[in-house]
Amino acid sequence: MKIQEFKLERYFAKHEFTAKYLLSSSDCDGLPMQQILEMATDAELSLWNNLTLGYTESEGSHLLREAILQHYRIKDIAQVIVASPGELNFIAMNVLLEPGEHVITVSPGYQSLREVVHSLGCEISFWRPDPENWIFDVDDLNELIRKNTRLIIINFPHNPTGSYLTGSQMDAIIKIAREENIFLFSDEMYRKLTISEMPELIPACDLYEKGISLWGTSKTFGLAGLRLGWLVCRDIEFLKKVQSFKDYLSICNSAPSEILTMIALNHSEKIINPILERIKFNIQIFQAFVDRQHLIERFISPRAGSIGFVKLNISGSAAEWSDRLVKQTGIMSVPGEMFDYPGKYIRVGFGRADFGEALEHLSEYCSK
Ligand SMILES: Cc1ncc(COP(=O)(O)O)c(C=O)c1O
């Protein structure tokens, strides 16, 4: 199997730990471990203090899977598997797909949501939003369905546009999938970061017997360093195949990460509420920046998630502009071509505490 380079991850590898400001990160600032431990109950703390560092249960510990299921309607821990989010995406596609099958995925999008499918020799169709408002139209999705469509991949809150679905759009997608007996892989990595008036979506696994929901600690919880995520799905045979594929990759999860994730999930509101406040605040100051600068041609405020996708008022490409920006100011921005959307777009991330400072430096740069 040959797979293309993951452009976005290579780009981050080049700049993430040397740039002074990260203007385009999708994750929120990493929380101090101490903050998680301070939230812990005595029982949780005792698990932490008595932790041994051997192998762990390959599907994820009982306690962790129970903590995960507090956030779903599904209540059977056999319907959950824990691993790193990217690994779960990679495995799920490998387990579900055969060469020549047809898959529909969102575009622009997070590269692995199309690249793994591509590497497996499947045919791909892209479900694209309206660039005037980043709204995805379910009728467009319906038109992409073919006789050999095996899988629909969605990602809401959406990376990179911040687009979201209404409950009735989600129902309509499930109706299409159910009629054609198609799996629905729903990447819900930005779940619970609902920043507009739109109600939170119910996870796909709770609505559809062939729905597979992916979520994890990186975005919603500011805990990317734990490297944990989970799939929830009612199809136990599928989950068994995922577990056995995982034996060739990580085998099982990091024991300290499992405990810290469990504590975070048990006290989720304490973590998520301040993150949401920061995102909302940073969106406001970005809107003020957009109003007073000529740099941004179009900003559609995200409806959910921690990111937006903005069109720049520049003469060259966003890739060239981002390259100059990081060299001249130390501000890293991610151009749209990392999401298969070349042109004048960059992603903007609203989850960082130093976002206002980064914007001040960007203002200075623009006024030179
Ligand atoms: C839509 C989406 N899915 C999956 C991932 C992978 O998450 P992680 O970095 O925690 O593996 C990301 C990370 O940016 C993402 O944006």
The ligand as an SDF file (V2000), in Angstrom:
LIG
                    3D

 16 16  0  0  0  0  0  0  0  0999 V2000
  -11.2900   16.4520   11.3000 C   0  0  0  0  0  0  0  0  0  0  0  0
  -10.1630   15.8220   12.0370 C   0  0  0  0  0  0  0  0  0  0  0  0
  -10.1740   14.5020   12.2550 N   0  0  0  0  0  0  0  0  0  0  0  0
   -9.1780   13.8700   12.8850 C   0  0  0  0  0  0  0  0  0  0  0  0
   -8.0990   14.5800   13.3580 C   0  0  0  0  0  0  0  0  0  0  0  0
   -6.9880   13.8220   14.0400 C   0  0  0  0  0  0  0  0  0  0  0  0
   -6.9580   14.1020   15.3910 O   0  0  0  0  0  0  0  0  0  0  0  0
   -5.6310   13.8220   16.2330 P   0  0  0  0  0  0  0  0  0  0  0  0
   -4.6850   14.8880   15.8410 O   0  0  0  0  0  0  0  0  0  0  0  0
   -6.0470   13.9130   17.6330 O   0  0  0  0  0  0  0  0  0  0  0  0
   -5.1520   12.4710   15.8340 O   0  0  0  0  0  0  0  0  0  0  0  0
   -8.0310   15.9470   13.1540 C   0  0  0  0  0  0  0  0  0  0  0  0
   -6.8510   16.7240   13.6020 C   0  0  0  0  0  0  0  0  0  0  0  0
   -6.6150   17.8300   13.1900 O   0  0  0  0  0  0  0  0  0  0  0  0
   -9.0900   16.5960   12.4770 C   0  0  0  0  0  0  0  0  0  0  0  0
   -9.0890   17.9160   12.2580 O   0  0  0  0  0  0  0  0  0  0  0  0
  1  2  1  0
  2  3  1  0
  2 15  2  0
  3  4  2  0
  4  5  1  0
  5  6  1  0
  5 12  2  0
  6  7  1  0
  7  8  1  0
  8  9  2  0
  8 10  1  0
  8 11  1  0
 12 13  1  0
 12 15  1  0
 13 14  2  0
 15 16  1  0
M  END
$$$$
